[in-house]
Amino acid sequence: MGVQRRNTRQRALVLDAVRAHDDHPTADDIYLDVRQQDEKISRGTVYRNLNLLEEAGIISSVKTPGGNRFDWRSDGHAHILCRKCGRVQDVPLAYDLDLDEACGAQTGFAGIDHSTLFTGICPDCLGDSPVADTALEDRQAD
């Protein structure tokens, strides 16, 4: 039997802050938002509650090179990360159970799931960067 955790006002503030974002905020972004509601809350309390909410399946996290980003959606869905500005957004692709089954068949692992993180250059950055244009042209030439 798992540990019973009581719902606290602080946890509710953290959850509300995550739900207020569609931009996959960092833990520090959530901390700054919650501090506007409760100036006495500590960074550790916010981080701990983010982890508890994720473990409970209420929110999810996106593992990115710069650190975890948080998502109010906990259903299986893909994300894309802009390599230039760090923006993270949802990708409307369905979770592919066939990938889990194929992985299990090839490795012998059980209880498999996966997360998908695409990387690229977002439309905003693409318009600003000659490097992005060159990278796109190189990929199209292949």
N, C-alpha and C positions, 0 to 999 in steps of 0.2 A: 504494500500500500504506500503511495507517495506521500510526501510531506504536505500537510494541509497548510496553505498560506492564507492569511486573512487579507482581504482587499483593504488597502489603506487609501487615505485621501491623496497621499503622495503618488501612489501607483496610478490612481485615477487621473491625476494631473499629467503624468508622463504619457499615459495612453491617449488622453485627449490631445496632447501636443503632437503625438505621432499621427493621429487621425486627422489633424488639421493640415497636414502636409500631403501634397501629391508629388513632391520633388525628392523623396527618399533622403531625408535629413540625416546628418551625422549625429552621434550621441551628444556632441557638444552643441549642435544646433538645438536639440531637444532641451538640453540643460539651460541654454539661454532663454528659450521660450518659457520653460517652467519657472525660472527665476523671476519672470515678470508677474507670476501668480503668487509665488511663495519665495520671498527673498532669503529665507533661512534654509532652504533645501540645499543639500550638498551635491557636488558633482558625483560623488560615490553613490549616493542614494539614487540619483537618476540612472546611472550606469547599471547598478544592481537591479533596479526595476525594469529597465529595458531587457536585461538578460532573463529575468523571471517571466516577463511577458512573452519573450521569444520561446523560452522553454515550454511554456504553457500552450504554444501554438496560437496565441491571440494576435501577435504581430510576427513579421519575419524580418530577416536581415539579408542584405546583399553584401557578399564579401567582395570588396574592391581593393585595388592596390593601396589606396590611401586610408583604408580602414573600413569598418562596417558602416553601412547605410541602412536605415530602417524603413520598413514598409508596413502600412496598415493592412495591406492585403496579405493573407496567409495561404491563399490558394497557390497551387503550382503554376507559375507563369515565368516567362523569361524577362530579362532586363537588358538594356544596352547602356554602355558607359562611353561617354565622349572622352577620347584620349587627350584632347586639348584642354577642355575646361572642367572636366570631371562630372558633368551632368549625368544623372542616372534617370532613366525612364522605363516604364513598362513596355513590353513588346507583346502585341496581341497574337501570341502563338500558344496553342494548346499544349499542355504537358503531354509528353510522349512516353507512355508506359512501355512501348515496344523497346525503347532504349534501355530501360531498366532490365527488362527480361533478357535482351541480347547481352548486356553486360554480365548478368548473372550466369547465363549459359556459357559465356567465354571465360569467366574467371572463377566460378564456383562460389562466389559470394552470395549471401542471402540478405533479404531486407533492404534491397537497393532502392535508392532514390537519387535524384540529381537536381542540380540547379544549372540554369543556362545564363551565362553572361556574355553577351556579344560586346565587342568594342568597335569603335569607329569614330568618325568626326561628325558632330551634330550639324544640322543645317545652319545654325547661327555662326558656328566657328568655320564652317566650310566657306561661307561667303567672305570671311576675313583673312583666309590663309592661302597664300600661293603654295606653301608646302603641302597643304591638304589637296589642292588641285593637282599637283604633281603626283602625289601618292595615288589619287583616284585614277589618273591617266595611266600610271604604271600598272595598276591592277587590271584596267580594261584592256591593256595591250597583251596581257597573258592569255 
